[in-house]
């Protein structure tokens, strides 16, 4: 069962990295290949879908493991990362540079949170509970 929970952190790292790559690479690709702009979905809809995926994966990865290790740094990194990525999704009105900067920073925070989450649980030395009351 511990392997299952590690999978959520790996999924979170993958989705956060995909979000980061999307924000960095898509504008470059669209500039270099203008014909591709007609077939690539709008950046805002992709960004919104990635935010939803990030929130879902983050919840599955962080909540059960936090109940075990109780490290506030994990929560702080995760909440900051999610807030920055969500802010990036809303920042398209300000400009593409702001959207990219917020999303890349937020994705970096999320990757760090997932790595710290995984490390904190590895130090616990015990399986993470699936659900139920917090240990006390």
Residue pairs with C-beta under 8 A, 6 or more apart in sequence:
1 127
1 128
1 130
2 121
2 127
2 128
5 61
5 64
5 65
5 121
5 128
6 118
8 57
8 60
8 61
9 61
9 65
9 114
9 115
9 117
9 118
10 114
11 57
11 60
11 61
12 54
12 57
12 58
12 61
12 110
12 111
12 113
12 114
13 110
13 111
13 114
13 115
15 50
15 53
15 54
15 57
16 54
16 81
16 107
16 108
16 110
16 111
16 114
17 107
17 111
18 50
19 47
19 50
19 54
19 85
19 103
19 106
19 107
20 103
20 104
20 107
20 108
20 111
22 43
22 46
22 47
22 50
23 47
23 88
23 99
23 100
23 103
23 104
23 107
24 100
24 104
26 40
26 43
26 46
27 43
27 96
27 100
29 36
29 40
30 36
30 37
30 40
43 92
43 96
43 99
44 89
44 92
47 88
47 89
47 92
47 99
47 103
48 89
50 85
51 85
51 86
51 89
54 82
54 85
54 110
55 82
58 78
58 81
58 82
58 110
58 113
61 114
61 117
62 74
62 75
62 78
62 113
62 117
64 128
64 129
64 130
64 131
65 74
65 117
65 120
65 121
65 128
66 74
66 75
66 117
67 128
67 129
67 134
67 135
68 121
68 124
68 126
68 128
68 129
68 135
69 117
69 120
69 121
69 123
69 124
70 134
71 116
71 117
71 120
73 116
74 113
74 116
74 117
74 120
77 109
77 110
77 112
77 113
77 116
78 109
78 110
78 113
78 117
80 106
80 109
81 106
81 107
81 108
81 109
81 110
81 112
81 113
82 106
82 110
83 106
84 102
84 103
84 105
84 106
84 109
85 102
85 103
85 106
85 107
85 110
86 106
87 102
87 106
88 98
88 99
88 100
88 101
88 102
88 103
88 106
89 99
89 103
91 98
91 99
91 102
92 99
121 128
129 135
